């Protein structure tokens, strides 16, 4: 099956399940159900975690002695972390994680 299609199906299945819960629906806004946003964020987060763990960290371990390669890989890890932070900040359910409030 097509990976994009699988991702969409996973998001839709998770969103349908999450949408059954009042503690998720209470974050809904006009035209923006939180269950769908949360499901999409979680699937994207999973992709970022896997990329760091399965791709970037092994590259960093192999090439850590090479300054330029280490720097490039750390920048790539940083961009994945930026993506993770974006999803945590943009998902209403996870707003309780904000420490600077």
C-alpha positions as CSV (number, residue, x, y, z in Angstrom):
1,X,0.0,0.0,0.0
2,X,1.0,3.6,-0.6
3,X,2.8,5.1,2.5
4,X,1.0,8.4,2.2
5,X,-2.4,6.6,2.0
6,X,-1.4,4.5,5.0
7,X,-0.6,7.7,6.9
8,X,-3.9,9.3,6.0
9,X,-5.8,6.2,7.1
10,X,-3.9,6.1,10.4
11,X,-4.6,9.8,11.0
12,X,-8.3,9.3,10.2
13,X,-8.7,6.2,12.3
14,X,-6.9,7.8,15.3
15,X,-8.9,11.1,14.8
16,X,-12.2,9.1,14.8
17,X,-11.2,7.3,18.0
18,X,-10.0,10.5,19.8
19,X,-13.1,12.5,18.7
20,X,-15.2,10.2,21.0
21,X,-13.7,11.8,24.0
22,X,-15.0,15.0,25.7
23,X,-11.6,15.8,27.0
24,X,-10.4,16.1,23.4
25,X,-13.5,17.8,21.9
26,X,-13.4,20.5,24.5
27,X,-10.5,22.0,22.6
28,X,-12.5,22.1,19.3
29,X,-12.7,25.5,17.5
30,X,-15.0,26.5,14.6
31,X,-14.1,24.3,11.6
32,X,-11.1,22.9,13.5
33,X,-11.7,19.7,15.4
34,X,-8.9,19.0,17.9
35,X,-9.1,15.2,17.3
36,X,-7.9,15.6,13.7
37,X,-5.2,18.1,14.6
38,X,-4.0,15.9,17.5
39,X,-4.0,12.8,15.3
40,X,-2.1,14.5,12.5
41,X,0.5,15.9,15.0
42,X,1.0,12.5,16.7
43,X,1.6,10.8,13.3
44,X,4.1,13.6,12.3
45,X,5.8,13.4,15.7
46,X,6.2,9.7,15.3
47,X,7.9,10.3,11.9
48,X,10.3,12.8,13.5
49,X,11.2,10.6,16.4
50,X,11.8,7.7,14.0
51,X,14.0,9.8,11.7
52,X,16.1,10.9,14.6
53,X,16.4,7.5,16.2
54,X,16.7,5.3,13.0
55,X,18.5,7.6,10.6
56,X,20.2,10.6,12.1
57,X,21.5,9.3,15.4
58,X,23.2,6.3,13.7
59,X,24.8,8.7,11.1
60,X,26.0,10.9,14.0
61,X,27.5,8.0,15.8
62,X,29.4,6.8,12.7
63,X,30.6,10.2,11.7
64,X,31.0,12.0,15.0
65,X,34.8,12.3,14.6
66,X,34.3,14.3,11.4
67,X,33.6,17.9,12.4
68,X,31.7,18.9,9.3
69,X,29.6,15.7,9.2
70,X,28.8,15.9,12.9
71,X,27.8,19.6,12.5
72,X,25.5,18.8,9.4
73,X,23.9,15.9,11.2
74,X,23.3,17.9,14.4
75,X,21.7,20.6,12.3
76,X,19.4,18.0,10.8
77,X,18.5,16.7,14.2
78,X,17.8,20.3,15.3
79,X,15.4,20.7,12.4
80,X,13.5,17.6,13.4
81,X,13.4,18.9,17.0
82,X,12.0,22.2,15.6
83,X,9.3,20.2,13.9
84,X,8.5,18.4,17.2
85,X,8.3,21.7,19.1
86,X,6.0,23.1,16.4
87,X,3.6,20.2,16.8
88,X,3.6,20.4,20.6
89,X,3.0,24.2,20.5
90,X,0.3,24.0,17.8
91,X,-1.8,21.3,19.4
92,X,-4.2,22.7,22.0
93,X,-4.2,19.5,24.1
94,X,-0.4,19.7,24.7
95,X,-0.5,23.4,25.8
96,X,-0.1,22.3,29.4
97,X,3.6,21.4,28.5
98,X,4.4,25.1,28.1
99,X,6.7,25.9,31.0
100,X,7.0,29.6,30.5
101,X,3.4,30.4,31.4
